[in-house]
Structure formats: C-alpha cells, structure tokens
C-alpha cells in the first residue's frame, strides 16, 4: 500500500477523512469515512445515512459556523446544501461541523475533519474505513429514548421489555458493526450519491 501524506488543506484531488460521532450516546457510536473534498453537502447527506445506518425518512440539516444548510426540495429555509462543498465549509484539518437527522428525535452528529489526504489510485470513494456500534433504531425517541430502549431490552423483568422487544422485531445488537456491508451499500449507491 502506498504511503499517504497529509496535505493539511483541500484541493481538487484531495480526500476529506471525517469522523462522525453521534452526540449524547454512550458508549459512542461513530464512523470514519473518506469522501472526495469536492463532495457537496447534499451528496454527503446520503453518505452519512448509509455509513451510520439510518433509513433516510426524516428531515436533516448541516450546521456550519452558525449557518444551516439543508435540502431545498423539502422547503428548507436555510442555505442550499447542494450549493456548497465539503472543502468550502471545512478547508482545513481539525475543523468541525454538525449534521442533524430527524428533528423530532434530534440525532446530532459531530463531524471532525481528521485528515485531508491525496486521492489513492484504484480506491473507490466514498468509503467507510472504521466505526463502532450499531445505529439506533429509527423513531426510538432520540438519545434518551435509545438509552431507555437498551435498558428495557437488557432486562426481561423490565415492564417495557416485552413491548420493546416486539417493537424492535425480536432482538437488537447494539455492538454490531459491519464495515463490509456499509461499503457495499456505499458502492452500490455510488451512482445516486456522487453521480
């Protein structure tokens, strides 16, 4: 494997390595992804959805330095996420921004630009290179509802155990993480993500 040297700043042929961490959830749920620096926030949205494991049925927004970006097709009143690229809002390493999904449940993701590196020959982007733990189930009530769900599922004597197990469809492995499956989904979704 070729040595990859950090560049510290974005250019036309660079890759942003992003660490995405779900806020207010312990133990942490996170993903490390690599995307072309020229990826728009509108294209980053489905990449995050796939990498984290969300279903995509709710509104979302990016918050960058006091400015909000969202999907103009959803009657978003902020800035158009399709009009700005990752390299524009975070041109340097160690910069941070946020992504919120499902305003009702309030899933806030902290995004850190870990590295900006040259594109590797023969590598397909976007790609997920690491992560920990399963994505919470959709519509479980945000971080607090998720904590209650895990507590109920772990204790058969909990009054909510039976209802929660039925709601979740049997069992839920909070520690599950399948890097290969995420990357297969990113590659098969590549046309609609980056096309």
C-alpha positions in Angstrom: 0.0 0.0 0.0 1.3 3.4 -0.9 2.2 5.9 1.8 -0.4 8.6 2.1 0.9 12.0 3.1 -1.5 14.5 4.7 -1.9 17.8 2.8 -3.5 19.9 5.6 -5.7 21.7 3.1 -8.2 20.8 0.4 -7.7 20.8 -3.3 -9.3 19.4 -6.4 -7.7 16.0 -5.9 -7.9 15.5 -2.2 -10.0 13.4 0.1 -11.5 14.5 3.4 -11.3 11.9 6.1 -14.2 12.6 8.5 -15.0 11.1 11.9 -18.8 11.2 12.5 -19.8 10.7 16.2 -23.4 10.5 17.3 -23.8 13.0 20.2 -25.2 12.3 23.6 -24.9 8.5 23.2 -22.7 6.3 25.4 -20.8 4.2 24.6 -20.0 6.2 21.5 -21.4 5.3 18.1 -19.1 6.6 15.3 -17.9 6.1 11.7 -14.7 7.1 9.9 -15.4 7.9 6.3 -13.4 9.2 3.3 -15.1 11.4 0.7 -13.8 13.5 -2.2 -13.2 17.0 -0.9 -15.4 18.2 -3.8 -18.5 16.4 -2.4 -21.4 18.7 -1.8 -23.3 18.6 1.5 -26.3 17.4 -0.5 -24.2 14.3 -1.5 -22.7 14.0 1.9 -26.2 13.5 3.4 -26.8 10.1 1.8 -23.2 9.0 2.5 -23.8 9.7 6.2 -27.1 8.0 6.1 -25.5 4.8 4.7 -22.4 4.9 6.9 -24.4 5.4 10.1 -27.2 3.1 9.2 -30.2 5.5 9.1 -33.2 4.9 6.8 -33.5 8.5 5.4 -37.1 9.1 6.2 -36.7 12.3 8.1 -35.5 15.9 7.6 -31.9 16.8 8.1 -29.6 19.8 8.3 -26.0 20.7 8.4 -24.8 23.4 10.9 -21.5 25.1 10.0 -20.3 28.2 11.9 -23.8 29.5 12.6 -25.2 28.8 9.1 -27.6 26.0 8.4 -27.7 24.0 5.1 -30.5 21.7 4.0 -32.4 20.1 1.2 -34.1 22.8 -0.9 -36.6 20.2 -2.1 -38.0 19.8 1.4 -39.0 23.5 1.6 -35.8 24.2 3.7 -35.5 27.8 4.7 -31.7 27.7 5.2 -29.0 27.6 2.7 -29.0 25.1 -0.2 -26.8 22.1 0.7 -26.3 21.3 -3.0 -24.5 24.6 -3.5 -21.6 24.1 -1.1 -18.8 21.5 -1.0 -17.1 19.9 2.0 -13.8 21.6 1.0 -15.6 25.0 1.2 -17.0 24.7 4.6 -14.1 22.8 6.1 -10.9 23.5 4.1 -8.5 22.5 6.9 -7.9 19.6 9.2 -9.4 19.7 12.7 -12.4 21.8 11.6 -15.8 20.7 12.9 -19.4 20.9 11.8 -22.7 19.2 12.6 -25.3 17.1 10.9 -28.7 16.7 12.5 -31.1 14.0 11.4 -34.8 13.6 12.4 -35.6 16.9 14.1 -38.2 15.2 16.3 -35.7 12.7 17.8 -32.8 15.1 17.5 -29.9 12.9 16.3 -27.0 15.3 16.3 -23.7 14.1 14.7 -20.4 15.8 15.4 -18.2 15.7 12.3 -14.4 16.3 12.6 -12.1 16.7 9.6 -9.4 14.3 10.8 -7.2 14.4 7.7 -7.1 15.8 4.2 -5.1 13.4 2.0 -4.4 12.9 -1.7 -6.7 10.5 -3.6 -5.3 7.0 -3.8 -5.2 5.4 -7.2 -7.6 2.5 -7.6 -9.6 3.3 -4.5 -13.4 3.9 -4.8 -14.8 6.8 -2.8 -16.8 7.3 -0.7 -15.7 4.6 1.7 -16.0 3.8 5.4 -12.7 2.7 7.0 -13.8 2.2 10.6 -16.6 2.5 13.1 -18.1 1.3 16.3 -21.5 0.1 17.3 -24.9 -0.2 15.6 -27.0 2.7 14.6 -30.0 3.3 16.9 -33.4 2.2 15.5 -35.3 4.9 13.7 -38.1 6.6 15.8 -36.9 5.3 19.2 -37.1 8.8 20.8 -33.6 10.2 20.3 -30.6 9.6 22.7 -32.9 9.4 25.8 -35.4 7.0 24.1 -32.5 4.9 22.9 -31.0 4.6 26.4 -34.4 3.5 27.7 -34.8 1.0 24.8 -31.4 -0.6 25.6 -32.3 -0.7 29.3 -35.6 -2.4 28.6 -34.2 -4.9 26.2 -31.4 -5.9 28.6 -33.7 -6.7 31.5 -36.5 -9.2 30.9 -38.1 -8.1 34.2 -38.4 -4.5 33.0 -42.1 -3.6 32.4 -41.3 -2.4 28.9 -39.2 -5.4 27.9 -41.9 -7.3 26.0 -43.3 -4.3 24.2 -39.8 -3.0 23.2 -38.7 -6.5 22.0 -41.8 -6.7 19.9 -41.4 -3.2 18.6 -37.8 -3.9 17.6 -38.7 -7.2 15.9 -37.1 -9.6 18.4 -33.5 -8.6 19.2 -31.1 -5.8 18.7 -27.3 -6.0 19.0 -26.1 -2.5 20.0 -22.5 -3.6 19.4 -23.0 -4.8 15.8 -20.9 -3.0 13.1 -20.4 -4.4 9.6 -17.8 -2.4 7.7 -18.1 -4.6 4.6 -21.9 -4.2 4.4 -21.6 -0.4 4.7 -19.0 -0.2 1.9 -21.1 -2.4 -0.3 -24.0 -0.1 0.2 -21.8 3.0 -0.4 -20.6 1.4 -3.7 -24.0 0.3 -4.9 -25.4 3.7 -4.0 -22.4 5.4 -5.7 -24.4 6.5 -8.8 -27.0 8.3 -6.8 -24.5 9.5 -4.2 -21.9 11.0 -6.4 -23.4 10.7 -9.9 
